[in-house]
Amino acid sequence: MLKVVAQFFIKNGEVEKALTLAKTLVLETRKENGCVSYELCQSLGKDTHIVFIEEWESQAALDAHFQAPHFVDLVPKLQAMTEREAVITAFNKVM
Amino acid sequence: MLKVVAQFFIKNGEVEKALTLAKTLVLETRKENGCVSYELCQSLGKDTHIVFIEEWESQAALDAHFQAPHFVDLVPKLQAMTEREAVITAFNKVM
């Protein structure tokens, strides 16, 4: 099982707009084959720091996600609201 | 609901020992009140990069975790195996 932690650092003043977009991304992504869970979280210490915590059945499912219409449409829009590059790390779930 | 992403950067040569200790920490922590989930993951790109992805019912449950005997015993031992400071971020689960 694959876990992905995808951290985005949103510009001040863009947080509400980014969250609205991110919520749509969550709802669409949860419908994908092989998506075990896909959560949206916001840092307690810094509301501009948001993270998607994802679980995928396989690398193939994750690869398909990157081609999904909602991903291709929404992720560049989200990136345009960030103040620096996203930090995205893929993990193997040990337990 | 609170999510915590706790990233540890283990020294080369200490990974197996760190994982063994981390697995014990997972098993004990999952017994705690207010622990919704507590997962151990290892970066696909760098096996020295491990992360606990945690979910807690409340801040009070998380605060109690920091006082739990297994936490007080095992976390300093894990930290002694790291090459740099852990990166621990607490998040509010938006959805």
N, CA and C atoms of all chains as a GROMACS GRO file, in nm:
protein
  570
    1MET      N    1   0.085  -0.119   0.000
    1MET     CA    2   0.000   0.000   0.000
    1MET      C    3   0.088   0.124   0.000
    2LEU      N    4   0.050   0.221  -0.080
    2LEU     CA    5   0.128   0.345  -0.094
    2LEU      C    6   0.062   0.458  -0.017
    3LYS      N    7   0.142   0.536   0.053
    3LYS     CA    8   0.093   0.659   0.114
    3LYS      C    9   0.163   0.776   0.046
    4VAL      N   10   0.091   0.884   0.028
    4VAL     CA   11   0.150   1.006  -0.027
    4VAL      C   12   0.116   1.122   0.067
    5VAL      N   13   0.216   1.200   0.099
    5VAL     CA   14   0.197   1.323   0.176
    5VAL      C   15   0.235   1.438   0.084
    6ALA      N   16   0.135   1.516   0.046
    6ALA     CA   17   0.157   1.624  -0.052
    6ALA      C   18   0.128   1.758   0.016
    7GLN      N   19   0.236   1.830   0.042
    7GLN     CA   20   0.226   1.955   0.117
    7GLN      C   21   0.230   2.075   0.024
    8PHE      N   22   0.134   2.165   0.043
    8PHE     CA   23   0.127   2.288  -0.036
    8PHE      C   24   0.135   2.408   0.057
    9PHE      N   25   0.202   2.511   0.010
    9PHE     CA   26   0.225   2.632   0.090
    9PHE      C   27   0.160   2.749   0.016
   10ILE      N   28   0.042   2.784   0.066
   10ILE     CA   29  -0.046   2.878  -0.004
   10ILE      C   30  -0.008   3.023   0.030
   11LYS      N   31  -0.025   3.109  -0.069
   11LYS     CA   32   0.000   3.252  -0.045
   11LYS      C   33  -0.103   3.307   0.054
   12ASN      N   34  -0.058   3.401   0.136
   12ASN     CA   35  -0.152   3.473   0.222
   12ASN      C   36  -0.263   3.533   0.136
   13GLY      N   37  -0.385   3.522   0.184
   13GLY     CA   38  -0.498   3.580   0.111
   13GLY      C   39  -0.561   3.486   0.010
   14GLU      N   40  -0.497   3.371  -0.011
   14GLU     CA   41  -0.550   3.276  -0.112
   14GLU      C   42  -0.601   3.148  -0.045
   15VAL      N   43  -0.597   3.144   0.088
   15VAL     CA   44  -0.625   3.017   0.157
   15VAL      C   45  -0.768   2.968   0.134
   16GLU      N   46  -0.865   3.056   0.148
   16GLU     CA   47  -1.004   3.012   0.133
   16GLU      C   48  -1.031   2.961  -0.009
   17LYS      N   49  -0.976   3.031  -0.106
   17LYS     CA   50  -0.992   2.990  -0.246
   17LYS      C   51  -0.924   2.855  -0.270
   18ALA      N   52  -0.806   2.839  -0.211
   18ALA     CA   53  -0.732   2.713  -0.227
   18ALA      C   54  -0.807   2.597  -0.162
   19LEU      N   55  -0.866   2.622  -0.045
   19LEU     CA   56  -0.940   2.515   0.023
   19LEU      C   57  -1.064   2.475  -0.056
   20THR      N   58  -1.130   2.571  -0.113
   20THR     CA   59  -1.248   2.540  -0.194
   20THR      C   60  -1.210   2.449  -0.311
   21LEU      N   61  -1.103   2.485  -0.378
   21LEU     CA   62  -1.054   2.405  -0.491
   21LEU      C   63  -1.009   2.266  -0.441
   22ALA      N   64  -0.938   2.264  -0.329
   22ALA     CA   65  -0.886   2.138  -0.276
   22ALA      C   66  -1.000   2.043  -0.237
   23LYS      N   67  -1.107   2.098  -0.186
   23LYS     CA   68  -1.222   2.014  -0.147
   23LYS      C   69  -1.283   1.945  -0.270
   24THR      N   70  -1.290   2.018  -0.379
   24THR     CA   71  -1.340   1.958  -0.504
   24THR      C   72  -1.246   1.846  -0.548
   25LEU      N   73  -1.116   1.871  -0.538
   25LEU     CA   74  -1.018   1.768  -0.574
   25LEU      C   75  -1.035   1.643  -0.488
   26VAL      N   76  -1.061   1.661  -0.360
   26VAL     CA   77  -1.082   1.547  -0.270
   26VAL      C   78  -1.203   1.466  -0.315
   27LEU      N   79  -1.315   1.535  -0.336
   27LEU     CA   80  -1.439   1.464  -0.371
   27LEU      C   81  -1.425   1.386  -0.502
   28GLU      N   82  -1.359   1.444  -0.599
   28GLU     CA   83  -1.341   1.376  -0.728
   28GLU      C   84  -1.241   1.261  -0.715
   29THR      N   85  -1.134   1.283  -0.642
   29THR     CA   86  -1.029   1.181  -0.630
   29THR      C   87  -1.079   1.057  -0.556
   30ARG      N   88  -1.165   1.079  -0.456
   30ARG     CA   89  -1.217   0.964  -0.380
   30ARG      C   90  -1.299   0.869  -0.466
   31LYS      N   91  -1.343   0.916  -0.583
   31LYS     CA   92  -1.419   0.828  -0.673
   31LYS      C   93  -1.329   0.741  -0.758
   32GLU      N   94  -1.198   0.767  -0.756
   32GLU     CA   95  -1.105   0.694  -0.845
   32GLU      C   96  -1.083   0.550  -0.800
   33ASN      N   97  -1.062   0.463  -0.896
   33ASN     CA   98  -1.025   0.325  -0.865
   33ASN      C   99  -0.889   0.324  -0.794
   34GLY      N  100  -0.881   0.245  -0.689
   34GLY     CA  101  -0.753   0.229  -0.621
   34GLY      C  102  -0.722   0.337  -0.520
   35CYS      N  103  -0.813   0.433  -0.503
   35CYS     CA  104  -0.795   0.535  -0.399
   35CYS      C  105  -0.854   0.483  -0.269
   36VAL      N  106  -0.768   0.452  -0.173
   36VAL     CA  107  -0.813   0.398  -0.044
   36VAL      C  108  -0.862   0.510   0.046
   37SER      N  109  -0.785   0.618   0.052
   37SER     CA  110  -0.828   0.736   0.127
   37SER      C  111  -0.755   0.858   0.073
   38TYR      N  112  -0.817   0.972   0.091
   38TYR     CA  113  -0.762   1.097   0.037
   38TYR      C  114  -0.816   1.208   0.127
   39GLU      N  115  -0.730   1.257   0.214
   39GLU     CA  116  -0.773   1.352   0.316
   39GLU      C  117  -0.708   1.488   0.293
   40LEU      N  118  -0.778   1.591   0.332
   40LEU     CA  119  -0.727   1.729   0.324
   40LEU      C  120  -0.713   1.782   0.466
   41CYS      N  121  -0.595   1.832   0.497
   41CYS     CA  122  -0.568   1.882   0.632
   41CYS      C  123  -0.499   2.018   0.623
   42GLN      N  124  -0.512   2.093   0.733
   42GLN     CA  125  -0.457   2.229   0.739
   42GLN      C  126  -0.377   2.242   0.868
   43SER      N  127  -0.257   2.294   0.857
   43SER     CA  128  -0.169   2.302   0.974
   43SER      C  129  -0.233   2.383   1.086
   44LEU      N  130  -0.218   2.335   1.208
   44LEU     CA  131  -0.270   2.408   1.324
   44LEU      C  132  -0.190   2.536   1.346
   45GLY      N  133  -0.062   2.532   1.311
   45GLY     CA  134   0.025   2.645   1.340
   45GLY      C  135   0.027   2.750   1.231
   46LYS      N  136  -0.008   2.711   1.108
   46LYS     CA  137   0.008   2.802   0.994
   46LYS      C  138  -0.099   2.766   0.891
   47ASP      N  139  -0.205   2.846   0.883
   47ASP     CA  140  -0.320   2.805   0.802
   47ASP      C  141  -0.290   2.804   0.652
   48THR      N  142  -0.177   2.860   0.611
   48THR     CA  143  -0.137   2.857   0.469
   48THR      C  144  -0.073   2.724   0.430
   49HIS      N  145  -0.046   2.639   0.527
   49HIS     CA  146   0.018   2.510   0.503
   49HIS      C  147  -0.090   2.403   0.499
   50ILE      N  148  -0.117   2.351   0.380
   50ILE     CA  149  -0.218   2.246   0.368
   50ILE      C  150  -0.153   2.118   0.314
   51VAL      N  151  -0.216   2.007   0.348
   51VAL     CA  152  -0.157   1.880   0.308
   51VAL      C  153  -0.267   1.782   0.266
   52PHE      N  154  -0.238   1.708   0.163
   52PHE     CA  155  -0.321   1.594   0.127
   52PHE      C  156  -0.250   1.470   0.180
   53ILE      N  157  -0.322   1.388   0.254
   53ILE     CA  158  -0.269   1.260   0.302
   53ILE      C  159  -0.346   1.152   0.229
   54GLU      N  160  -0.275   1.078   0.148
   54GLU     CA  161  -0.338   0.990   0.049
   54GLU      C  162  -0.297   0.846   0.071
   55GLU      N  163  -0.387   0.755   0.039
   55GLU     CA  164  -0.348   0.613   0.037
   55GLU      C  165  -0.401   0.552  -0.092
   56TRP      N  166  -0.313   0.478  -0.159
   56TRP     CA  167  -0.343   0.418  -0.289
   56TRP      C  168  -0.312   0.269  -0.285
   57GLU      N  169  -0.393   0.194  -0.357
   57GLU     CA  170  -0.373   0.048  -0.359
   57GLU      C  171  -0.244   0.009  -0.429
   58SER      N  172  -0.202   0.088  -0.526
   58SER     CA  173  -0.086   0.049  -0.608
   58SER      C  174  -0.025   0.171  -0.676
   59GLN      N  175   0.094   0.153  -0.727
   59GLN     CA  176   0.158   0.260  -0.805
   59GLN      C  177   0.077   0.288  -0.932
   60ALA      N  178   0.020   0.182  -0.988
   60ALA     CA  179  -0.060   0.200  -1.111
   60ALA      C  180  -0.181   0.291  -1.083
   61ALA      N  181  -0.243   0.274  -0.967
   61ALA     CA  182  -0.357   0.359  -0.932
   61ALA      C  183  -0.313   0.504  -0.914
   62LEU      N  184  -0.197   0.522  -0.853
   62LEU     CA  185  -0.144   0.658  -0.834
   62LEU      C  186  -0.108   0.720  -0.969
   63ASP      N  187  -0.047   0.642  -1.056
   63ASP     CA  188  -0.013   0.693  -1.190
   63ASP      C  189  -0.138   0.736  -1.265
   64ALA      N  190  -0.245   0.657  -1.251
   64ALA     CA  191  -0.370   0.691  -1.319
   64ALA      C  192  -0.428   0.822  -1.262
   65HIS      N  193  -0.411   0.843  -1.132
   65HIS     CA  194  -0.458   0.966  -1.067
   65HIS      C  195  -0.396   1.090  -1.134
   66PHE      N  196  -0.268   1.080  -1.167
   66PHE     CA  197  -0.199   1.196  -1.227
   66PHE      C  198  -0.255   1.231  -1.366
   67GLN      N  199  -0.326   1.136  -1.424
   67GLN     CA  200  -0.386   1.158  -1.556
   67GLN      C  201  -0.536   1.193  -1.547
   68ALA      N  202  -0.591   1.185  -1.427
   68ALA     CA  203  -0.736   1.207  -1.412
   68ALA      C  204  -0.771   1.351  -1.448
   69PRO      N  205  -0.886   1.372  -1.513
   69PRO     CA  206  -0.923   1.507  -1.557
   69PRO      C  207  -0.923   1.610  -1.444
   70HIS      N  208  -0.975   1.573  -1.327
   70HIS     CA  209  -0.980   1.670  -1.215
   70HIS      C  210  -0.839   1.703  -1.166
   71PHE      N  211  -0.747   1.604  -1.168
   71PHE     CA  212  -0.608   1.632  -1.129
   71PHE      C  213  -0.544   1.730  -1.228
   72VAL      N  214  -0.558   1.699  -1.355
   72VAL     CA  215  -0.496   1.781  -1.461
   72VAL      C  216  -0.553   1.923  -1.460
   73ASP      N  217  -0.681   1.934  -1.427
   73ASP     CA  218  -0.745   2.066  -1.424
   73ASP      C  219  -0.710   2.144  -1.297
   74LEU      N  220  -0.722   2.077  -1.180
   74LEU     CA  221  -0.721   2.151  -1.053
   74LEU      C  222  -0.581   2.172  -0.994
   75VAL      N  223  -0.491   2.075  -1.011
   75VAL     CA  224  -0.362   2.086  -0.943
   75VAL      C  225  -0.280   2.206  -0.994
   76PRO      N  226  -0.275   2.232  -1.124
   76PRO     CA  227  -0.204   2.354  -1.167
   76PRO      C  228  -0.267   2.482  -1.111
   77LYS      N  229  -0.399   2.482  -1.096
   77LYS     CA  230  -0.465   2.600  -1.037
   77LYS      C  231  -0.426   2.617  -0.891
   78LEU      N  232  -0.415   2.504  -0.821
   78LEU     CA  233  -0.372   2.509  -0.681
   78LEU      C  234  -0.225   2.556  -0.672
   79GLN      N  235  -0.143   2.503  -0.761
   79GLN     CA  236  -0.002   2.542  -0.759
   79GLN      C  237   0.016   2.692  -0.787
   80ALA      N  238  -0.074   2.747  -0.866
   80ALA     CA  239  -0.066   2.891  -0.895
   80ALA      C  240  -0.095   2.977  -0.772
   81MET      N  241  -0.154   2.915  -0.669
   81MET     CA  242  -0.184   2.989  -0.545
   81MET      C  243  -0.076   2.970  -0.439
   82THR      N  244   0.032   2.902  -0.472
   82THR     CA  245   0.134   2.872  -0.371
   82THR      C  246   0.248   2.973  -0.374
   83GLU      N  247   0.313   2.985  -0.259
   83GLU     CA  248   0.425   3.079  -0.249
   83GLU      C  249   0.559   3.009  -0.275
   84ARG      N  250   0.559   2.875  -0.268
   84ARG     CA  251   0.680   2.799  -0.303
   84ARG      C  252   0.640   2.659  -0.348
   85GLU      N  253   0.738   2.586  -0.395
   85GLU     CA  254   0.711   2.455  -0.454
   85GLU      C  255   0.651   2.358  -0.352
   86ALA      N  256   0.559   2.276  -0.398
   86ALA     CA  257   0.501   2.173  -0.313
   86ALA      C  258   0.608   2.070  -0.274
   87VAL      N  259   0.586   2.006  -0.158
   87VAL     CA  260   0.674   1.898  -0.113
   87VAL      C  261   0.590   1.770  -0.112
   88ILE      N  262   0.620   1.682  -0.204
   88ILE     CA  263   0.537   1.563  -0.221
   88ILE      C  264   0.625   1.440  -0.202
   89THR      N  265   0.588   1.356  -0.106
   89THR     CA  266   0.668   1.238  -0.075
   89THR      C  267   0.581   1.115  -0.079
   90ALA      N  268   0.631   1.012  -0.146
   90ALA     CA  269   0.559   0.883  -0.152
   90ALA      C  270   0.626   0.785  -0.057
   91PHE      N  271   0.543   0.711   0.014
   91PHE     CA  272   0.590   0.618   0.116
   91PHE      C  273   0.529   0.479   0.094
   92ASN      N  274   0.603   0.380   0.133
   92ASN     CA  275   0.548   0.246   0.148
   92ASN      C  276   0.490   0.235   0.289
   93LYS      N  277   0.368   0.183   0.301
   93LYS     CA  278   0.310   0.166   0.435
   93LYS      C  279   0.369   0.040   0.497
   94VAL      N  280   0.445   0.057   0.604
   94VAL     CA  281   0.508  -0.056   0.672
   94VAL      C  282   0.405  -0.129   0.757
   95MET      N  283   0.328  -0.052   0.832
   95MET     CA  284   0.218  -0.108   0.912
   95MET      C  285   0.125   0.003   0.960
   96MET      N  286  -1.093   1.657   1.439
   96MET     CA  287  -0.997   1.546   1.436
   96MET      C  288  -0.858   1.600   1.402
   97LEU      N  289  -0.761   1.552   1.474
   97LEU     CA  290  -0.623   1.596   1.454
   97LEU      C  291  -0.543   1.494   1.375
   98LYS      N  292  -0.464   1.540   1.282
   98LYS     CA  293  -0.368   1.455   1.212
   98LYS      C  294  -0.228   1.504   1.249
   99VAL      N  295  -0.138   1.410   1.265
   99VAL     CA  296   0.003   1.445   1.290
   99VAL      C  297   0.088   1.370   1.188
  100VAL      N  298   0.180   1.443   1.128
  100VAL     CA  299   0.280   1.383   1.038
  100VAL      C  300   0.415   1.404   1.106
  101ALA      N  301   0.475   1.293   1.150
  101ALA     CA  302   0.601   1.300   1.226
  101ALA      C  303   0.710   1.230   1.146
  102GLN      N  304   0.799   1.313   1.090
  102GLN     CA  305   0.903   1.261   1.000
  102GLN      C  306   1.036   1.249   1.073
  103PHE      N  307   1.098   1.132   1.061
  103PHE     CA  308   1.229   1.106   1.121
  103PHE      C  309   1.329   1.071   1.011
  104PHE      N  310   1.451   1.117   1.030
  104PHE     CA  311   1.558   1.098   0.931
  104PHE      C  312   1.668   1.016   0.997
  105ILE      N  313   1.667   0.887   0.967
  105ILE     CA  314   1.750   0.789   1.039
  105ILE      C  315   1.890   0.784   0.977
  106LYS      N  316   1.989   0.761   1.064
  106LYS     CA  317   2.126   0.747   1.016
  106LYS      C  318   2.138   0.620   0.931
  107ASN      N  319   2.222   0.627   0.829
  107ASN     CA  320   2.255   0.506   0.753
  107ASN      C  321   2.304   0.398   0.849
  108GLY      N  322   2.259   0.277   0.826
  108GLY     CA  323   2.303   0.165   0.909
  108GLY      C  324   2.217   0.142   1.032
  109GLU      N  325   2.124   0.236   1.058
  109GLU     CA  326   2.040   0.222   1.178
  109GLU      C  327   1.894   0.195   1.142
  110VAL      N  328   1.866   0.182   1.013
  110VAL     CA  329   1.727   0.176   0.968
  110VAL      C  330   1.652   0.055   1.023
  111GLU      N  331   1.712  -0.062   1.015
  111GLU     CA  332   1.642  -0.183   1.061
  111GLU      C  333   1.611  -0.174   1.210
  112LYS      N  334   1.710  -0.128   1.285
  112LYS     CA  335   1.692  -0.112   1.430
  112LYS      C  336   1.582  -0.008   1.460
  113ALA      N  337   1.582   0.100   1.385
  113ALA     CA  338   1.481   0.205   1.404
  113ALA      C  339   1.342   0.152   1.371
  114LEU      N  340   1.331   0.073   1.265
  114LEU     CA  341   1.200   0.020   1.227
  114LEU      C  342   1.148  -0.077   1.332
  115THR      N  343   1.236  -0.158   1.387
  115THR     CA  344   1.195  -0.252   1.492
  115THR      C  345   1.138  -0.175   1.612
  116LEU      N  346   1.208  -0.071   1.652
  116LEU     CA  347   1.162   0.011   1.763
  116LEU      C  348   1.031   0.082   1.727
  117ALA      N  349   1.024   0.134   1.605
  117ALA     CA  350   0.904   0.207   1.561
  117ALA      C  351   0.782   0.116   1.558
  118LYS      N  352   0.801  -0.009   1.520
  118LYS     CA  353   0.688  -0.103   1.516
  118LYS      C  354   0.632  -0.127   1.656
  119THR      N  355   0.720  -0.136   1.755
  119THR     CA  356   0.674  -0.150   1.894
  119THR      C  357   0.594  -0.027   1.935
  120LEU      N  358   0.646   0.090   1.897
  120LEU     CA  359   0.576   0.215   1.929
  120LEU      C  360   0.436   0.217   1.867
  121VAL      N  361   0.424   0.171   1.744
  121VAL     CA  362   0.293   0.166   1.676
  121VAL      C  363   0.197   0.076   1.754
  122LEU      N  364   0.242  -0.044   1.785
  122LEU     CA  365   0.153  -0.141   1.852
  122LEU      C  366   0.105  -0.089   1.987
  123GLU      N  367   0.194  -0.028   2.061
  123GLU     CA  368   0.156   0.026   2.192
  123GLU      C  369   0.065   0.149   2.179
  124THR      N  370   0.098   0.235   2.084
  124THR     CA  371   0.021   0.359   2.068
  124THR      C  372  -0.122   0.331   2.023
  125ARG      N  373  -0.137   0.228   1.939
  125ARG     CA  374  -0.273   0.196   1.891
  125ARG      C  375  -0.367   0.154   2.003
  126LYS      N  376  -0.310   0.118   2.118
  126LYS     CA  377  -0.395   0.079   2.233
  126LYS      C  378  -0.445   0.201   2.311
  127GLU      N  379  -0.390   0.318   2.282
  127GLU     CA  380  -0.422   0.436   2.361
  127GLU      C  381  -0.564   0.487   2.333
  128ASN      N  382  -0.625   0.543   2.436
  128ASN     CA  383  -0.755   0.609   2.419
  128ASN      C  384  -0.740   0.729   2.326
  129GLY      N  385  -0.832   0.741   2.234
  129GLY     CA  386  -0.831   0.858   2.147
  129GLY      C  387  -0.739   0.846   2.027
  130CYS      N  388  -0.672   0.733   2.013
  130CYS     CA  389  -0.589   0.709   1.894
  130CYS      C  390  -0.676   0.648   1.786
  131VAL      N  391  -0.703   0.724   1.681
  131VAL     CA  392  -0.790   0.676   1.572
  131VAL      C  393  -0.708   0.588   1.477
  132SER      N  394  -0.590   0.635   1.442
  132SER     CA  395  -0.500   0.553   1.360
  132SER      C  396  -0.357   0.601   1.382
  133TYR      N  397  -0.265   0.509   1.359
  133TYR     CA  398  -0.122   0.539   1.383
  133TYR      C  399  -0.045   0.447   1.290
  134GLU      N  400   0.005   0.506   1.182
  134GLU     CA  401   0.069   0.426   1.077
  134GLU      C  402   0.217   0.459   1.067
  135LEU      N  403   0.293   0.360   1.029
  135LEU     CA  404   0.437   0.375   1.007
  135LEU      C  405   0.465   0.354   0.859
  136CYS      N  406   0.535   0.450   0.799
  136CYS     CA  407   0.564   0.444   0.656
  136CYS      C  408   0.712   0.477   0.633
  137GLN      N  409   0.760   0.430   0.518
  137GLN     CA  410   0.902   0.449   0.482
  137GLN      C  411   0.907   0.505   0.340
  138SER      N  412   0.985   0.609   0.321
  138SER     CA  413   0.992   0.674   0.190
  138SER      C  414   1.035   0.576   0.082
  139LEU      N  415   0.969   0.584  -0.032
  139LEU     CA  416   1.008   0.500  -0.146
  139LEU      C  417   1.144   0.541  -0.201
  140GLY      N  418   1.174   0.669  -0.190
  140GLY     CA  419   1.297   0.720  -0.251
  140GLY      C  420   1.418   0.711  -0.160
  141LYS      N  421   1.395   0.706  -0.028
  141LYS     CA  422   1.505   0.715   0.067
  141LYS      C  423   1.467   0.635   0.191
  142ASP      N  424   1.522   0.516   0.208
  142ASP     CA  425   1.473   0.428   0.316
  142ASP      C  426   1.506   0.478   0.456
  143THR      N  427   1.592   0.579   0.466
  143THR     CA  428   1.623   0.638   0.597
  143THR      C  429   1.516   0.740   0.642
  144HIS      N  430   1.423   0.770   0.554
  144HIS     CA  431   1.319   0.869   0.584
  144HIS      C  432   1.192   0.793   0.623
  145ILE      N  433   1.159   0.796   0.752
  145ILE     CA  434   1.038   0.727   0.796
  145ILE      C  435   0.940   0.829   0.854
  146VAL      N  436   0.814   0.791   0.851
  146VAL     CA  437   0.711   0.885   0.897
  146VAL      C  438   0.601   0.809   0.971
  147PHE      N  439   0.555   0.871   1.076
  147PHE     CA  440   0.434   0.825   1.144
  147PHE      C  441   0.321   0.917   1.098
  148ILE      N  442   0.213   0.856   1.049
  148ILE     CA  443   0.094   0.933   1.011
  148ILE      C  444  -0.014   0.896   1.112
  149GLU      N  445  -0.053   0.995   1.189
  149GLU     CA  446  -0.134   0.970   1.308
  149GLU      C  447  -0.268   1.043   1.300
  150GLU      N  448  -0.368   0.984   1.361
  150GLU     CA  449  -0.495   1.056   1.377
  150GLU      C  450  -0.542   1.039   1.520
  151TRP      N  451  -0.581   1.153   1.580
  151TRP     CA  452  -0.621   1.158   1.720
  151TRP      C  453  -0.758   1.224   1.731
  152GLU      N  454  -0.835   1.174   1.828
  152GLU     CA  455  -0.970   1.230   1.848
  152GLU      C  456  -0.968   1.373   1.898
  153SER      N  457  -0.863   1.408   1.973
  153SER     CA  458  -0.860   1.541   2.036
  153SER      C  459  -0.717   1.578   2.074
  154GLN      N  460  -0.699   1.706   2.103
  154GLN     CA  461  -0.569   1.752   2.152
  154GLN      C  462  -0.537   1.686   2.287
  155ALA      N  463  -0.640   1.663   2.368
  155ALA     CA  464  -0.618   1.600   2.499
  155ALA      C  465  -0.562   1.459   2.482
  156ALA      N  466  -0.613   1.386   2.383
  156ALA     CA  467  -0.563   1.250   2.357
  156ALA      C  468  -0.418   1.254   2.311
  157LEU      N  469  -0.386   1.351   2.227
  157LEU     CA  470  -0.248   1.366   2.179
  157LEU      C  471  -0.156   1.406   2.294
  158ASP      N  472  -0.202   1.495   2.379
  158ASP     CA  473  -0.122   1.536   2.496
  158ASP      C  474  -0.094   1.416   2.586
  159ALA      N  475  -0.194   1.330   2.604
  159ALA     CA  476  -0.176   1.211   2.688
  159ALA      C  477  -0.075   1.116   2.625
  160HIS      N  478  -0.076   1.109   2.492
  160HIS     CA  479   0.022   1.024   2.420
  160HIS      C  480   0.165   1.062   2.455
  161PHE      N  481   0.190   1.192   2.465
  161PHE     CA  482   0.327   1.238   2.494
  161PHE      C  483   0.374   1.196   2.634
  162GLN      N  484   0.278   1.159   2.719
  162GLN     CA  485   0.311   1.116   2.855
  162GLN      C  486   0.309   0.963   2.869
  163ALA      N  487   0.268   0.893   2.764
  163ALA     CA  488   0.254   0.747   2.772
  163ALA      C  489   0.392   0.682   2.792
  164PRO      N  490   0.397   0.576   2.874
  164PRO     CA  491   0.527   0.514   2.906
  164PRO      C  492   0.605   0.472   2.781
  165HIS      N  493   0.537   0.414   2.680
  165HIS     CA  494   0.608   0.370   2.559
  165HIS      C  495   0.661   0.490   2.480
  166PHE      N  496   0.587   0.601   2.482
  166PHE     CA  497   0.637   0.722   2.413
  166PHE      C  498   0.763   0.774   2.484
  167VAL      N  499   0.754   0.787   2.615
  167VAL     CA  500   0.865   0.842   2.694
  167VAL      C  501   0.989   0.752   2.684
  168ASP      N  502   0.966   0.622   2.673
  168ASP     CA  503   1.077   0.528   2.663
  168ASP      C  504   1.136   0.523   2.521
  169LEU      N  505   1.048   0.512   2.421
  169LEU     CA  506   1.096   0.477   2.286
  169LEU      C  507   1.134   0.597   2.199
  170VAL      N  508   1.066   0.707   2.213
  170VAL     CA  509   1.093   0.820   2.122
  170VAL      C  510   1.235   0.875   2.139
  171PRO      N  511   1.284   0.893   2.261
  171PRO     CA  512   1.425   0.937   2.273
  171PRO      C  513   1.523   0.837   2.211
  172LYS      N  514   1.492   0.708   2.221
  172LYS     CA  515   1.580   0.606   2.159
  172LYS      C  516   1.576   0.620   2.006
  173LEU      N  517   1.459   0.647   1.953
  173LEU     CA  518   1.447   0.667   1.808
  173LEU      C  519   1.523   0.795   1.767
  174GLN      N  520   1.506   0.899   1.844
  174GLN     CA  521   1.574   1.026   1.812
  174GLN      C  522   1.725   1.009   1.813
  175ALA      N  523   1.774   0.920   1.898
  175ALA     CA  524   1.920   0.896   1.906
  175ALA      C  525   1.973   0.829   1.779
  176MET      N  526   1.884   0.774   1.700
  176MET     CA  527   1.924   0.709   1.573
  176MET      C  528   1.910   0.801   1.453
  177THR      N  529   1.875   0.926   1.476
  177THR     CA  530   1.850   1.016   1.363
  177THR      C  531   1.972   1.102   1.330
  178GLU      N  532   1.975   1.144   1.205
  178GLU     CA  533   2.088   1.228   1.161
  178GLU      C  534   2.056   1.376   1.171
  179ARG      N  535   1.926   1.407   1.182
  179ARG     CA  536   1.886   1.547   1.205
  179ARG      C  537   1.751   1.550   1.275
  180GLU      N  538   1.714   1.670   1.314
  180GLU     CA  539   1.594   1.684   1.395
  180GLU      C  540   1.468   1.636   1.321
  181ALA      N  541   1.378   1.575   1.394
  181ALA     CA  542   1.250   1.532   1.337
  181ALA      C  543   1.168   1.655   1.294
  182VAL      N  544   1.081   1.633   1.195
  182VAL     CA  545   0.988   1.738   1.151
  182VAL      C  546   0.848   1.689   1.184
  183ILE      N  547   0.786   1.752   1.280
  183ILE     CA  548   0.657   1.705   1.330
  183ILE      C  549   0.555   1.817   1.312
  184THR      N  550   0.449   1.788   1.238
  184THR     CA  551   0.348   1.890   1.210
  184THR      C  552   0.211   1.837   1.248
  185ALA      N  553   0.136   1.919   1.318
  185ALA     CA  554  -0.001   1.884   1.357
  185ALA      C  555  -0.099   1.959   1.267
  186PHE      N  556  -0.200   1.887   1.222
  186PHE     CA  557  -0.298   1.942   1.128
  186PHE      C  558  -0.440   1.920   1.179
  187ASN      N  559  -0.526   2.011   1.142
  187ASN     CA  560  -0.669   1.989   1.156
  187ASN      C  561  -0.719   1.917   1.030
  188LYS      N  562  -0.797   1.810   1.050
  188LYS     CA  563  -0.850   1.740   0.933
  188LYS      C  564  -0.970   1.819   0.880
  189VAL      N  565  -0.955   1.872   0.759
  189VAL     CA  566  -1.062   1.952   0.698
  189VAL      C  567  -1.172   1.859   0.646
  190MET      N  568  -1.127   1.754   0.576
  190MET     CA  569  -1.220   1.651   0.525
  190MET      C  570  -1.144   1.529   0.480
   0.00000   0.00000   0.00000
